[in-house]
Amino acid sequence: MSTVGDGKVVSIEYVLLDESGNELDRSPEGEPLVYLHGARGIVPGLEEALAGKSAGDRVEVRVPPEKGYGPKRKIKPQEVLRSRFPAEANVVKGARFVTEGPEGRPMPIWVTKVQGRTIYVSPEHPLAGVTLCFDVNVRDVRDATDEEIAHGHAHGPHGHAHHE
């Protein structure tokens, strides 16, 4: 039986709650999250908790902000005109977009507020500063292919398809 570790493709079903028990996210029924372990595809605290586990294991883990999406930095959202977004984009609070960062690298931003034609965005993840409480069922663990390792993510059914 294969165990979770670097270079393994792992399929998990999960429920994510905050410390008050409010549900923040969950994997869709019958559609586990598939990720490449060790490639930073999930928050570090969850990845650490899953290391050494096998298919069939259940893991409950409390992930502090430092091992989740980081502490709240209270970055003031920036104003951007709606016209700066693609016309077909669904620009709503919580939506994630990728822009070019200061050094030309892709940088994720999140919409914090929509006010008419003015959109407020922040590079801070909406769950920054939140303690994450995961309830996870490990469904499958397999060796990653050379291609998956080279690309840094899982491919195939329920994984991230690779588009050329």
Protein Blocks (a to p, Z undefined) as FASTA:
>chain_A
ZZddehiacddddddddfkopafbdcdehiacdddehilpacfklmmmmgopaehiacdd
dddfklmnopaehiacddddfklpcfklccdehiacddddfkopacddddfbdehjbccd
dfbdfkgoiacddddddfbdcdddfklmmnopaedehiacddZZ
